[in-house]
Amino acid sequence: MGLFFYLTIVIGCSLIYFGFVKKTERDIKMKELELEAKKVELEMKKLENCQDSSELEGK
């Protein structure tokens, strides 16, 4: 019975650890996607600003 108890404890701890690692990796991936979305928004605003300024110069 002692072996079964320790085996259960080791498996439980490893499941908790790998769950934590996967959650951390997922959170990092989500942050990277949010950053990429913000970069796209910034690039769109730059293009709109450039387009607006060129229209003002043409008038």
N, C-alpha and C positions, 0 to 999 in steps of 0.2 A: 504494500500500500504506500510506502514511503516514496518509492520510485515513481508511481503514478501521480502522487501529489506534486513532486518536484517537476515532473514533466509537464504537468498542467500549468504550473506557475511559470515555467520558462516559455511555453507556447503563448500564454496570455501576455507576458511582458513583451515578447517579440511582436505579437499582433498590435499591441498598443504603440510600440516604437515605429513599426512600418506604417501604421495609420497616421502617425504624427508626421513622418517624413513625406508621405504622399500629400497630406494636407498642405504642408509647407511648400512643396513643389507647385501645387495647384494655385496657391496664393501668389507665388512669384510669377507664374504664367499669366494670371489675371492682371497683375500690376503691369507686366510688359505689354499686354493688349491695350490697357487703358492709356499707357504712355504712347503707344503707336497711334491710337485714335486721336489723342491730343496733338500729336505731330501733324497728322493729316488735317485737322481743323486749322492749325496754325498756318500750314502751307496754303490752304484754301483762302484764308483771310489775307495772306500776303498777295496772292494772285488777284483777289478782288480789289485790294488796295492799289496794286500796280495798274490794274485795268481802269479803275476810277481816276487815278492821277493822269493816265494817258488820255482819257476822254476830256478831262479838264484842260489839258494843254492844247488839245485839238480845237477847242471852241474859241 
